[in-house]
Amino acid sequence: MPQRRTQILEAAERLTALVEGLSERRHSGSLDLFRARELLAGAIQLEVG
């Protein structure tokens, strides 16, 4: 079970880092909302299967 918990925490960290990066790009105007949502949805799908 500890290995699974580690995997979950690592996935959460990766997704958090992605959201922070997407947010920064969104606020700077270099990424539109629709594309940010697409990228995040794809990352979530990859992480959770």
C-alpha positions as CSV (number, residue, x, y, z in Angstrom):
1,M,0.0,0.0,0.0
2,P,2.8,2.6,0.7
3,Q,3.9,2.2,-3.0
4,R,0.4,3.0,-4.2
5,R,0.3,6.1,-1.9
6,T,3.6,7.3,-3.3
7,Q,2.3,6.9,-6.9
8,I,-0.8,8.9,-6.0
9,L,1.2,11.6,-4.4
10,E,3.6,11.8,-7.4
11,A,0.7,12.0,-9.8
12,A,-0.8,14.8,-7.7
13,E,2.5,16.7,-7.8
14,R,2.8,16.4,-11.5
15,L,-0.8,17.6,-12.1
16,T,-0.3,20.5,-9.7
17,A,2.9,21.5,-11.5
18,L,1.0,21.3,-14.8
19,V,-1.9,23.4,-13.5
20,E,0.5,26.1,-12.2
21,G,2.3,26.2,-15.6
22,L,-0.9,26.4,-17.5
23,S,-2.2,29.1,-15.2
24,E,0.9,31.2,-15.8
25,R,0.6,30.8,-19.5
26,R,-3.1,31.6,-19.4
27,H,-2.6,34.7,-17.4
28,S,0.2,35.9,-19.7
29,G,-2.1,35.5,-22.7
30,S,0.0,32.8,-24.4
31,L,-2.6,30.0,-24.0
32,D,-6.3,30.2,-24.4
33,L,-8.7,28.7,-22.0
34,F,-10.0,26.0,-24.3
35,R,-6.5,24.7,-25.0
36,A,-5.6,24.8,-21.3
37,R,-8.6,22.7,-20.5
38,E,-7.7,20.2,-23.3
39,L,-4.2,19.8,-22.0
40,L,-5.3,19.4,-18.4
41,A,-8.0,16.8,-19.4
42,G,-5.4,14.8,-21.4
43,A,-3.0,14.8,-18.5
44,I,-5.6,13.7,-16.0
45,Q,-6.6,10.9,-18.4
46,L,-3.0,9.8,-18.6
47,E,-2.5,9.9,-14.9
48,V,-5.7,8.1,-13.8
49,G,-6.1,5.8,-16.8
